[in-house]
Amino acid sequence: MTRRPAIGLLIAVAVLGGCGGCSPYATVPQTAEPGQPTGQRVGICYNSLRSSPAQLQAEAQRECPPDTAAQPVDSDWHMQYCPLLLPARATFVCVAKK
């Protein structure tokens, strides 16, 4: 009986460690709402307790084309695109650099 809980714990640790734990990553962005800037949109899943705004900005900038800047537009907590460990989703728009 003691082997089962240990195996379950080992599997849980492997899954959490293998998926990057709590590092922000790109996902499907929110659709544009009236009045928001136009351009390529980027969604980033993140944990609001562990991820800094600088981490989100850097991840969004990696997803944007080189001649653009990632500008934050919105965030939500709909877990359709982000997992339980990274439940928040930030949406950025890639705007042309001036």
WOJO-V278188 format. One record per run of one state. SS is the DSSP state (alpha for helix, beta for strand, coil for the rest). FROM is the first residue (numbers start at 1). TO is the last residue. Records with the same first field share a line. If there is no record, write none. Layout:
SS->FROM-TO, FROM-TO
//
This chain:
coil->1-1, 19-24, 28-39, 47-52, 64-67, 77-83, 87-87, 97-98
alpha->2-18, 53-63, 84-86
beta->25-27, 40-46, 68-76, 88-96
//
